[in-house]
Amino acid sequence: MNQARKKLKLSHERVMDLIKLHTNEEIMTKKYYKWTKISNLYSYFAANTSNHYIWAIKKCEVIANSIIEEKKTSL
């Protein structure tokens, strides 16, 4: 497994471990923690997991496509 995948796997495992430390009530209740202000903990977890992964995949696809196009034009 390459370095990027190892780091992604480790980061994901850490976030999942953190999520598991909380109850559903703590995660889903808005203003449960004062520092979340009007939001809930779920929105923070989503922003740092699934939403972030979707963003990263799109960025990777753009980079991969540009590399493919660059190779096509250099032939």
C-alpha positions as CSV (number, residue, x, y, z in Angstrom):
1,M,0.0,0.0,0.0
2,N,1.4,3.4,-0.9
3,Q,2.1,6.2,1.6
4,A,-1.1,8.2,0.7
5,R,-3.3,5.2,1.2
6,K,-1.7,4.3,4.5
7,K,-2.2,7.9,5.8
8,L,-5.8,7.9,4.6
9,K,-6.5,4.6,6.3
10,L,-4.9,5.7,9.6
11,S,-6.7,9.1,9.6
12,H,-10.0,7.4,8.9
13,E,-9.5,4.9,11.7
14,R,-8.7,7.7,14.1
15,V,-11.8,9.6,13.2
16,M,-14.0,6.5,13.4
17,D,-12.5,5.8,16.9
18,L,-13.4,9.3,17.9
19,I,-16.9,9.0,16.6
20,K,-17.4,5.7,18.5
21,L,-16.6,7.6,21.8
22,H,-19.9,9.5,21.5
23,T,-23.5,8.5,21.9
24,N,-26.1,9.1,19.2
25,E,-27.5,11.8,21.3
26,E,-24.2,13.6,21.6
27,I,-23.7,13.4,17.9
28,M,-27.1,14.4,16.7
29,T,-28.3,16.9,19.2
30,K,-27.8,20.5,18.1
31,K,-25.9,22.7,20.7
32,Y,-25.1,19.6,22.7
33,Y,-21.6,20.9,23.0
34,K,-21.3,24.6,23.5
35,W,-18.4,24.9,20.9
36,T,-20.6,23.6,18.1
37,K,-22.8,26.7,18.5
38,I,-26.1,26.1,16.6
39,S,-24.9,22.9,14.9
40,N,-24.4,19.3,16.0
41,L,-21.4,17.1,16.2
42,Y,-22.6,15.1,13.2
43,S,-21.9,18.1,10.9
44,Y,-18.3,18.2,12.0
45,F,-17.8,14.5,11.5
46,A,-19.4,14.6,8.1
47,A,-17.3,17.5,7.0
48,N,-14.2,15.6,8.0
49,T,-15.1,12.3,6.6
50,S,-17.6,11.6,3.8
51,N,-17.8,15.2,2.5
52,H,-14.1,15.6,2.6
53,Y,-13.6,12.2,0.8
54,I,-16.0,13.2,-1.9
55,W,-14.1,16.5,-2.4
56,A,-10.7,14.7,-2.5
57,I,-11.9,12.1,-5.0
58,K,-13.1,14.9,-7.3
59,K,-9.7,16.6,-7.0
60,C,-7.9,13.4,-7.7
61,E,-10.0,12.8,-10.8
62,V,-9.2,16.2,-12.1
63,I,-5.5,15.6,-11.6
64,A,-5.6,12.2,-13.2
65,N,-7.5,13.5,-16.2
66,S,-5.0,16.3,-16.7
67,I,-2.2,13.8,-16.6
68,I,-3.9,11.6,-19.2
69,E,-4.6,14.6,-21.4
70,E,-1.0,15.8,-21.1
71,K,0.3,12.3,-22.1
72,K,-2.1,12.3,-25.1
73,T,-0.8,15.7,-26.3
74,S,2.9,14.8,-25.9
75,L,2.5,11.8,-28.3
